[in-house]
């Protein structure tokens, strides 16, 4: 009987490690939130000092390595990396149900992303803003839906207990 429990434990550990093979460690979620939070004051400071000007359709310096463009790239990458780490960090307990919720949330995020992309193609002429939308909408929606489903599941478990 003990041998059977041991073998089942090994099989369970192997399956759990295989499912979460491509996810970041749990602590990366906190690093990601730090990057997302760091993005906000940096972007606000850039707008205040004229590094990012939303109202100006033509930037002053047209070079690809211009200060404005490099600042835009750095802040956009900072936000994208933070959202990516938050979205794809492991949970404390990563099981089949969490994997299923993660997959379903990812599917909905892609659907919503293409809906937003099609609508923005029709109504928005500004390509850099469309790029930001296309970078951030799937990750933001994935995080919101995934966290919401997990929260709902936890609430239903609390009511049953």
C-alpha positions in Angstrom: 0.0 0.0 0.0 2.8 2.4 0.8 4.5 1.6 -2.4 1.4 2.4 -4.4 1.1 5.8 -2.6 4.7 6.5 -3.4 4.3 5.7 -7.1 1.1 7.8 -7.3 2.9 10.7 -5.6 5.8 10.4 -8.1 3.3 10.4 -11.0 1.4 13.4 -9.6 4.7 15.3 -9.2 5.8 14.5 -12.7 2.4 15.6 -14.2 2.4 18.8 -12.2 6.0 19.7 -13.3 5.1 18.9 -17.0 2.1 21.2 -17.0 3.8 24.2 -15.7 7.0 23.7 -17.6 6.8 27.0 -19.5 5.6 29.2 -16.7 7.7 31.6 -14.7 8.3 31.0 -10.9 5.7 32.3 -8.5 7.9 35.2 -7.3 8.0 36.7 -10.9 4.4 37.9 -10.4 5.7 40.4 -7.8 8.5 41.5 -10.1 6.0 42.0 -12.9 3.7 44.1 -10.7 6.8 46.2 -9.7 7.6 46.8 -13.4 3.9 47.7 -14.2 3.8 50.1 -11.2 7.2 51.6 -12.2 5.9 52.2 -15.7 3.2 54.6 -14.5 5.4 57.4 -12.9 8.0 57.0 -15.6 5.4 57.6 -18.3 3.9 60.5 -16.4 7.3 62.1 -15.9 8.0 61.6 -19.6 4.8 63.4 -20.6 5.6 66.2 -18.2 9.1 66.7 -19.6 7.9 66.4 -23.2 9.4 63.0 -23.9 6.0 61.6 -24.8 3.5 64.0 -26.4 0.2 62.4 -27.1 -1.3 65.5 -28.8 1.6 66.0 -31.3 1.0 63.7 -34.3 4.5 64.4 -35.7 7.3 64.0 -33.2 10.0 66.7 -33.2 12.9 64.4 -33.9 12.2 61.8 -36.6 15.2 59.5 -35.9 14.7 56.0 -34.7 17.3 56.5 -32.0 15.9 59.9 -30.9 15.4 60.4 -27.2 11.6 60.5 -27.5 11.4 57.3 -29.4 13.9 55.5 -27.1 11.9 56.6 -24.1 8.7 55.4 -25.6 10.3 52.0 -26.4 11.7 51.6 -22.9 8.5 52.4 -21.1 6.5 50.3 -23.5 8.8 47.3 -23.0 8.8 47.9 -19.2 5.0 47.7 -19.1 4.9 44.7 -21.5 7.5 42.7 -19.6 5.7 43.4 -16.3 2.3 42.3 -17.7 4.0 39.2 -19.3 5.5 38.2 -15.9 2.3 38.7 -14.0 0.3 36.8 -16.6 2.5 33.8 -16.9 3.8 33.3 -13.4 2.9 30.0 -11.6 0.3 29.9 -9.0 1.2 28.6 -5.5 -0.7 25.5 -6.4 -0.7 24.7 -10.1 -3.1 21.9 -10.9 -5.3 20.8 -13.8 -8.1 23.2 -12.9 -5.7 26.2 -12.9 -4.3 25.1 -16.2 -7.8 24.8 -17.7 -8.7 28.3 -16.3 -5.4 29.7 -17.7 -6.1 28.2 -21.2 -9.7 29.4 -21.2 -8.7 32.9 -20.1 -6.0 33.0 -22.8 -8.6 32.0 -25.4 -10.9 34.9 -24.3 -8.0 37.3 -24.3 -7.2 36.5 -27.9 -10.9 36.9 -28.9 -11.1 40.3 -27.2 -7.8 41.4 -28.6 -8.9 40.8 -32.2 -12.2 42.5 -31.5 -10.4 45.6 -30.1 -7.9 45.4 -33.0 -10.6 45.3 -35.7 -12.5 48.2 -34.1 -9.3 50.2 -33.7 -8.4 49.6 -37.3 -11.7 51.1 -38.4 -11.8 54.0 -36.0 -8.2 54.9 -35.1 -5.6 56.2 -37.5 -2.7 56.4 -35.1 -0.5 53.3 -35.6 1.6 53.6 -32.4 -1.5 53.6 -30.2 -2.8 50.6 -32.0 0.6 48.9 -31.4 0.3 49.6 -27.7 -3.3 48.3 -27.7 -2.2 45.1 -29.4 0.6 44.6 -26.9 -1.3 45.2 -23.7 -5.0 44.3 -24.3 -4.5 40.5 -24.4 -2.3 40.5 -21.4 -4.5 42.9 -19.3 -7.7 41.0 -20.2 -6.0 37.7 -19.6 -4.9 38.8 -16.1 -8.3 40.3 -15.3 -10.3 37.3 -16.4 -7.9 34.7 -14.9 -7.9 36.5 -11.5 -11.7 37.0 -11.7 -12.3 33.3 -12.3 -9.9 32.3 -9.6 -11.6 34.7 -7.2 -15.1 33.4 -8.1 -13.9 29.8 -7.6 -12.4 30.7 -4.2 -15.7 32.4 -3.2 -17.7 29.3 -4.1 -15.4 27.1 -2.1 -15.7 29.4 0.9 -19.5 29.2 0.7 -19.5 25.4 0.5 -17.2 25.1 3.6 
